[in-house]
Amino acid sequence: MKLYKILAKHYPDLKLKLLQARMPETPDQYIRRQLIGAVLLAAMLALLFTIFSQSLLPGIVVFLIAAPILLAYLMSYVDMRIRRLNADISREVVYAGRFLIIELESGVPLYQTFQNLAKNYEAIGVYFREILERVDLGTSMEDALNETITTTPSPELRKMLWQLLNSIKTGSEVSDALNAVFDQIVREQQIAVSEYGRKLNPMAMFYMMIAVIVPSLGTIMLVVLTSFMDFPLPFFAYVLIAAFVGFIQFMFLAMIKSNRPPTEF
């Protein structure tokens, strides 16, 4: 059995994630592409280490260590894409929801309301265009909403569509239910912003310690000690230290950015 097919068994929810990430690939195709990418990147790193060290053993060790790490990182691309789409939707969902309520309360038909939403909101409009396309092809509005509820990566948009679906099925007034949903979403976003503000100070202190002070003092002490011991460090060691410090700083910046709530008040 091929390796990517074996790996596919360890990702049973990958098919749904690919749909939510809007990636037109099967799980086998996605895993095979990421596996090839991980092997190529690991081989390039191994080649660099082999050239710098002028020995084959470090290159083999680097390849064996880097390949699974890179594969795990590349496999998480679909999750990162889902988070990015979710963030884009979160920035628009409250405004789009208020727009939806105003349109419906003004007597605009639901189909026309969806068309207006699709024109005015870039991230959310994609999903409403898909609903309209399914309806135009003969799918009922309920089934079209159900399909979009399954494939949307945003729990906030999912709540909004669920309320619309329930109102269509029961024939009840949709405005009051949607207002309650969006009030809850706004409260959740405000809580997320407050929590992010509380996290920033310790994160900044941790960043200063790990990414600035420790590497600077550590490098100075290492240079002084090696000069006293008459054991000068090779250039390759300085390259490794610089790469390690750069990697730590990149990870901290990525962590701060990923923790930032995708809201605009």
BELFENNOR-V95818 format. One record per residue. N is the residue number from 0. RES is the residue in three letters. PSI is psi in whole degrees, -180 to 180 (NA if undefined). OMEGA is omega in radians with two decimals (NA if undefined). D_FIRST is the distance of its C-alpha to the first C-alpha in Angstrom with 2 decimals. Layout:
n={N N}
res={RES RES}
psi={PSI PSI}
omega={OMEGA OMEGA}
d_first={D_FIRST D_FIRST}
This chain:
n={0 1 2 3 4 5 6 7 8 9 10 11 12 13 14 15 16 17 18 19 20 21 22 23 24 25 26 27 28 29 30 31 32 33 34 35 36 37 38 39 40 41 42 43 44 45 46 47 48 49 50 51 52 53 54 55 56 57 58 59 60 61 62 63 64 65 66 67 68 69 70 71 72 73 74 75 76 77 78 79 80 81 82 83 84 85 86 87 88 89 90 91 92 93 94 95 96 97 98 99 100 101 102 103 104 105 106 107 108 109 110 111 112 113 114 115 116 117 118 119 120 121 122 123 124 125 126 127 128 129 130 131 132 133 134 135 136 137 138 139 140 141 142 143 144 145 146 147 148 149 150 151 152 153 154 155 156 157 158 159 160 161 162 163 164 165 166 167 168 169 170 171 172 173 174 175 176 177 178 179 180 181 182 183 184 185 186 187 188 189 190 191 192 193 194 195 196 197 198 199 200 201 202 203 204 205 206 207 208 209 210 211 212 213 214 215 216 217 218 219 220 221 222 223 224 225 226 227 228 229 230 231 232 233 234 235 236 237 238 239 240 241 242 243 244 245 246 247 248 249 250 251 252 253 254 255 256 257 258 259 260 261 262 263 264}
res={MET LYS LEU TYR LYS ILE LEU ALA LYS HIS TYR PRO ASP LEU LYS LEU LYS LEU LEU GLN ALA ARG MET PRO GLU THR PRO ASP GLN TYR ILE ARG ARG GLN LEU ILE GLY ALA VAL LEU LEU ALA ALA MET LEU ALA LEU LEU PHE THR ILE PHE SER GLN SER LEU LEU PRO GLY ILE VAL VAL PHE LEU ILE ALA ALA PRO ILE LEU LEU ALA TYR LEU MET SER TYR VAL ASP MET ARG ILE ARG ARG LEU ASN ALA ASP ILE SER ARG GLU VAL VAL TYR ALA GLY ARG PHE LEU ILE ILE GLU LEU GLU SER GLY VAL PRO LEU TYR GLN THR PHE GLN ASN LEU ALA LYS ASN TYR GLU ALA ILE GLY VAL TYR PHE ARG GLU ILE LEU GLU ARG VAL ASP LEU GLY THR SER MET GLU ASP ALA LEU ASN GLU THR ILE THR THR THR PRO SER PRO GLU LEU ARG LYS MET LEU TRP GLN LEU LEU ASN SER ILE LYS THR GLY SER GLU VAL SER ASP ALA LEU ASN ALA VAL PHE ASP GLN ILE VAL ARG GLU GLN GLN ILE ALA VAL SER GLU TYR GLY ARG LYS LEU ASN PRO MET ALA MET PHE TYR MET MET ILE ALA VAL ILE VAL PRO SER LEU GLY THR ILE MET LEU VAL VAL LEU THR SER PHE MET ASP PHE PRO LEU PRO PHE PHE ALA TYR VAL LEU ILE ALA ALA PHE VAL GLY PHE ILE GLN PHE MET PHE LEU ALA MET ILE LYS SER ASN ARG PRO PRO THR GLU PHE}
psi={141 151 -41 -27 -35 -43 -33 -29 -23 -2 70 -25 12 -36 -46 -40 -40 -37 -44 -32 -2 45 116 62 153 160 -40 -43 -42 -48 -41 -42 -43 -34 -44 -43 -42 -42 -43 -45 -42 -38 -38 -43 -43 -39 -42 -45 -37 -41 -45 -41 -13 37 146 -31 -47 -37 -41 -43 -45 -41 -45 -32 -43 -35 -52 -34 -45 -37 -44 -39 -46 -34 -25 0 -39 -37 -39 -39 -40 -43 -38 -44 -40 -40 -42 -41 -40 -32 -24 -17 -39 -46 -41 -37 -44 -39 -43 -44 -44 -43 -47 -39 -22 -1 10 134 152 -43 -46 -36 -43 -38 -43 -40 -43 -32 -34 -16 118 -52 -51 -31 -29 -43 -35 -31 -39 -41 -46 -39 -41 -41 -42 -28 1 -2 143 156 -38 -46 -38 -41 -40 -43 -41 -35 -37 -39 -8 138 -6 120 -28 -46 -34 -42 -43 -45 -35 -43 -40 -43 -44 -39 -38 -41 -40 -16 19 170 127 -23 -47 -44 -41 -38 -42 -41 -45 -31 -41 -41 -43 -43 -43 -39 -38 -40 -41 -39 -43 -43 -38 -40 -38 -28 -24 -44 -53 -32 -40 -41 -43 -39 -45 -40 -53 -39 -14 -60 -52 -47 -39 -54 -39 -42 -42 -47 -38 -42 -44 -46 -43 -30 -37 -36 2 45 78 141 139 161 -34 -33 -40 -36 -43 -42 -46 -41 -39 -44 -43 -39 -43 -44 -41 -42 -40 -45 -40 -38 -42 -43 -40 -27 -11 126 137 61 154 107 NA}
omega={-3.11 -3.03 -3.09 3.07 3.07 3.14 -3.11 3.13 -3.14 3.12 -3.06 -3.11 -3.07 -3.13 3.12 3.13 3.12 3.07 3.14 3.11 3.14 3.12 -3.06 3.14 2.97 3.09 3.13 3.14 -3.13 -3.12 3.14 3.14 -3.14 3.11 3.10 3.12 3.13 -3.14 -3.14 3.13 3.11 3.11 3.10 3.08 3.14 3.12 3.11 3.13 3.12 -3.14 -3.11 -3.09 -3.11 3.11 -3.08 -3.04 3.11 3.12 3.12 3.14 3.13 3.14 -3.10 3.12 -3.02 -3.04 3.13 3.12 3.13 3.11 3.12 3.13 -3.13 3.11 -3.14 -3.13 -3.13 3.10 3.11 3.12 3.09 3.12 3.13 3.10 3.12 3.12 3.12 3.13 -3.11 3.13 -3.05 -2.88 -3.12 -3.13 3.11 3.12 3.10 3.10 3.13 -3.13 -3.14 3.14 -3.10 3.12 3.11 3.10 3.11 3.12 -3.08 -3.14 3.13 3.09 3.10 3.10 3.13 3.08 -3.12 -3.13 -2.95 -3.07 -2.99 -3.05 -3.12 -3.11 3.12 -3.08 3.11 3.03 3.10 3.10 -3.13 3.12 3.12 3.12 3.13 3.13 3.05 3.10 3.09 -3.14 3.13 -3.13 3.12 3.09 3.12 3.14 -3.14 3.07 -3.14 -2.99 3.12 3.12 -3.02 3.05 3.14 3.08 3.12 3.09 -3.14 -3.13 3.09 3.13 3.08 -3.13 3.13 3.14 3.11 -3.11 -3.06 -3.10 -3.10 3.11 -3.03 -2.99 -3.10 -3.14 3.13 3.09 3.11 3.13 -3.08 3.01 3.10 3.13 3.12 3.11 3.13 3.12 3.10 3.08 3.14 3.11 3.13 3.12 3.11 3.10 3.12 -3.12 -2.98 -3.09 3.10 3.11 3.12 3.11 3.12 3.11 3.13 -3.12 -2.98 -3.01 -3.10 -3.00 -3.09 3.11 -3.12 -3.13 -3.14 3.13 3.12 3.14 3.13 3.12 -3.14 -3.12 -3.13 3.10 3.08 -3.10 -3.12 3.13 -3.07 3.11 3.07 -3.13 -3.12 3.13 3.10 3.09 3.12 3.13 3.13 3.13 -3.14 3.12 3.10 3.13 3.13 -3.13 3.10 -3.13 3.12 3.13 3.10 3.14 3.12 -3.14 -3.11 3.14 -3.12 -3.12 -3.09 -3.11 3.10 3.13 NA}
d_first={0.00 3.80 6.50 8.61 6.89 7.05 10.49 11.48 11.83 14.42 16.42 17.42 20.60 19.28 19.95 23.54 24.01 23.09 25.66 28.19 27.69 28.25 25.19 24.12 20.37 17.47 15.57 12.48 15.09 16.93 14.26 13.18 16.94 17.76 15.12 16.61 20.03 19.61 18.54 21.46 23.95 23.10 23.50 26.84 28.04 27.14 29.04 32.03 32.19 31.97 34.81 37.00 36.60 36.64 34.12 30.41 29.79 30.53 28.16 25.25 26.23 26.57 23.14 21.47 23.65 23.67 20.02 19.08 22.55 22.30 18.93 20.59 23.62 21.99 20.03 23.52 24.82 24.38 26.50 29.07 29.33 29.90 32.58 34.21 34.41 35.70 38.33 39.47 39.87 41.72 44.27 45.16 44.68 48.17 49.99 48.01 48.72 52.43 52.44 50.84 53.49 56.34 55.18 54.88 58.21 59.81 58.95 56.26 53.87 50.36 48.77 51.16 50.56 46.82 47.69 49.98 47.38 44.84 47.48 48.73 45.69 42.91 40.12 40.95 42.08 38.54 37.75 41.07 40.60 37.34 39.29 41.99 39.62 38.09 41.63 42.76 39.98 41.29 39.46 41.86 42.73 41.42 37.95 37.85 38.80 36.21 33.38 34.73 35.11 31.38 30.39 33.10 32.22 35.84 37.16 40.64 40.02 38.29 41.54 43.58 41.64 41.71 45.49 45.79 43.69 45.76 48.97 48.01 47.14 50.28 52.61 53.75 55.03 52.19 54.26 55.07 51.51 50.17 52.93 51.94 48.27 49.23 51.73 49.01 46.67 49.55 50.24 46.61 46.64 49.95 48.62 45.60 48.05 50.23 47.36 46.24 49.81 49.91 46.71 47.92 50.55 48.45 45.60 48.12 49.54 46.16 45.37 48.69 48.09 44.49 44.24 47.85 49.99 47.62 46.09 49.60 51.34 48.44 48.37 52.18 52.26 49.53 51.52 54.75 53.36 51.74 55.01 57.02 54.71 54.91 51.14 50.48 47.09 45.21 44.60 40.86 41.65 43.60 40.78 38.43 41.11 41.68 37.98 37.71 40.83 39.67 36.33 38.25 40.64 37.91 36.22 39.61 40.42 37.08 37.65 41.18 40.11 37.32 39.84 42.38 42.82 42.35 45.81 48.94 52.25}
